[in-house]
Amino acid sequence: MVVTATNISILERPTYGISEAAKHLGIRRDRVRAWLDGYMRQGKVYPPVIRPQATGEDTVTWGEFVELGYLREYRRKGVSLQYLRPVIDELRKVFKLPYPLATKNLYLHGREIVWKLQIENNLPSALAMVVRSGQMMMLADEAHSFFKKIEFDPNGDALGEACRIYPGGVDAYVSIDPLVCFGRPAIGGVATERLWELRAAGEVVSEIAADYEMPQHLVRAGVAFEEMQRVFAA
């Protein structure tokens, strides 16, 4: 069953600049730009993977940010993500959604459709979203990993729009919510960047925890997340 959108709200929300989105996702800025607007190499033009067409727009919507997070799961596969473009294009048409990868309905009810589109577009198996196990359609490891990091709006319609991301997984505590801390990664309602800045300035974990009335392990988790993001984005 395909459920179509009647009202897109949070996914259309302008949330980040290119550099900020890259930092939060732990992806190089030039890679984010290439996925959003395409690029040219040796005289050949490679179209965008996420946007239907290049816009040059520096503002990243929440829906684009979530889909960038999906691509992030596949970046170490050694296969060009350009192969995903035609599949994503078809998913937009079939589901009548601007951001199909950012809705729960796709992962729960759209597996047969995705499987068909993968075959029709000769998608390399390394980039598959859905795999077959006997008669069952299952999410591929990367798609499943992404799905488990997303919290979908329980109060919305049947689409289930992505409303929050746990970039390191739910157990890592850090979440990214466009309506909390201006969309910056946060833990216990405090921006992880702020925790990192305090720690880098020499404050001890116990003092930071006391100031923000949070357990020390959450402070450590927030600081560790920021340090890891800086490594990935380097």
QUICOR-V137053 format. One record per backbone hydrogen bond with DSSP energy under -1.0 kcal/mol. CO is the residue of the C=O (numbers start at 0). NH is the residue of the N-H. Records with the same first field share a line. If there is no record, write none. Layout:
# QUICOR-V137053
CO = NH, NH
This chain:
# QUICOR-V137053
8 = 11
9 = 12
10 = 62
12 = 61
15 = 59
16 = 20
17 = 21
18 = 22
19 = 23
20 = 24
21 = 25, 26
27 = 31
28 = 32
29 = 33
30 = 34
31 = 35
32 = 36
33 = 37
34 = 48, 49
38 = 45
40 = 43
43 = 40
45 = 38
59 = 14, 15
60 = 64
61 = 65
62 = 66
63 = 67
64 = 68
65 = 69
66 = 70
67 = 71
69 = 72
70 = 73
73 = 76
79 = 82
80 = 83
81 = 84
83 = 87
84 = 88
85 = 89
86 = 90
87 = 91
88 = 92
89 = 93
90 = 94
91 = 96
98 = 101
99 = 102
101 = 161
103 = 107
104 = 108
105 = 109
109 = 113
110 = 114
111 = 115
112 = 116
113 = 117
114 = 118
115 = 119
116 = 120
117 = 122
118 = 121
123 = 126
124 = 127
128 = 139
130 = 137
132 = 135
135 = 132
137 = 130
139 = 143
140 = 144
141 = 145
142 = 146
143 = 147
145 = 148
148 = 165
150 = 162, 163
156 = 159
158 = 104
159 = 103
160 = 152
163 = 150
164 = 175
165 = 168
168 = 171
169 = 172
174 = 185
175 = 164
176 = 179
179 = 182
180 = 183
184 = 191
185 = 174
186 = 189
189 = 186
190 = 194
191 = 195
192 = 196
193 = 197
194 = 198
195 = 199
196 = 200
197 = 202
198 = 201
203 = 207
204 = 208
205 = 209
206 = 210
207 = 211
208 = 213
214 = 218
215 = 219
216 = 220
217 = 221
218 = 222
219 = 223
220 = 224
221 = 225
222 = 226
223 = 227
224 = 228
225 = 229
226 = 230
227 = 231
228 = 232
